[in-house]
Amino acid sequence: MPELSRRRRLLVLAICCMSLLIVSLDNTVLNVALPSMQRELHASVSGLQWTIDAYTLVLASLLMLAGSTADRIGRRRVFKAGLIIFTLGSLLCSVAPNLQSLVAFRMVQAVGGSMLNPVAMSIITNTFTEPRERARAIGAWGATVGISMSAGPVIGGLLVDSVGWRAIFWVNIPVGIAALLLTWRYVPESRAPKPRRPDPVGQVLVIGLLGALTYAIIELPDAGLTSPVILAFTAVAVLSLLGLLWYEPRREEPLIDLRFFRSAPFSGATVIAVCASGSLGGFLFLNTLYLQNVRGLSALHAGLFMLPMAAMTFICAPLSGRLVGGRGPRLPLLIAGVAMTVSGLLFAGFGAETDNLLLFPGYVLFGMGFGMVNAPITNTAVSGMPRSQAGVAASVASTSRQIGQTLGVAVVGAVLASRIVTSSYSATFAHAAQPAWWIITGAGVAVLLVGLLTSGRWATGTALRNAERLEPAAVPQASAGTRA
């Protein structure tokens, strides 16, 4: 990629952030619309789970393929294709006649979305080559999540209350078209010097693992643990995992390079991404249903209730990027872990959802924690890796986030569905959700402990040694993200 002026680099960053905006805005807007969808489409709790997880599941399954394909055939080309497919998928979702069609069209959206975030991150890491500048660019990228979280509930609430839930998908269309035109005009093409070959067997195994595991978790409350269908899907998931562990190390250029995980910071970033995103998915799912179905708030009022959480994410994301650039990932990860754990405890142990005095600090703390966690995840995932592997490394981090959100909604929804009494939904909701809140608290504890373990000097040493093994001829990328 040719050296760009500072102004052009910032413009490329803004265009990439637009792609993240429509993808993350789509998720936050959708959560506010769930109760309205449930009523109009006569959906069960598992049906609502599938409207979210059909998207995140396909996204998680294809992200690594999209990242490696972009490194091979051109990041700009794949990015433009993703914008077209995502925008078309959004249009189809807006006219879905039933739940089954909506789930199918969400999968079309996800195919496009898989070509956006990891490819955009790869474009950013290859545009901003100076470590501090790159860390701040990633902080701005993370702030976009905060914008979507703060704007999403309010925009979604306004659209659902005034027009209907179908209007939430219209928001993506003009943004997608604008991003496409700007990409065509301003984003330069780039490729990896040594592109990776396709790995169709690995791709099928990834789809088998994620799809079977998610299906088994979501359908478990209705089918039962001893159901032949649940047992069969669990077996497929286990066999797919074993197949990946056996097959991928034997390929010269695997879809998932298991050698990446010899780096403690990279492995830690992966685990933290799963836990943090799983916590977010479960948190939004529970709160949306509680505020509208139990408290009886409108979609707009429910969105306004969650603004403190979104505002803190918006404030803390760029701050986290600056902290990572100046002091490394350790401090932001510790703040994130403590904040998310305390927030979970307020809901799990003190019933914060039923008490406004506790609800507000619970939202503030969770927003602070989630805002702090994103920049160190992304920066650590790509730091210390050869630049030729930037697309694959970034897509593993993005995949981990989507896996986390998929499992978060699946597990939390399954716990809720197994304990709630439909005939007395409002009266039993808080009690039924309590174990789910403890799971979210546990995810916060995991962020804290893994962050401590994988951000010190020992962990940094493993990252540097691993970079030398991956590409001995190259000088490993120094980065603020790999400091102790």
Order of alpha helices (4+ residues) and beta strands (2+ residues): alpha-alpha-alpha-alpha-alpha-alpha-alpha-alpha-alpha-alpha-alpha-alpha-alpha-alpha-alpha-alpha-alpha
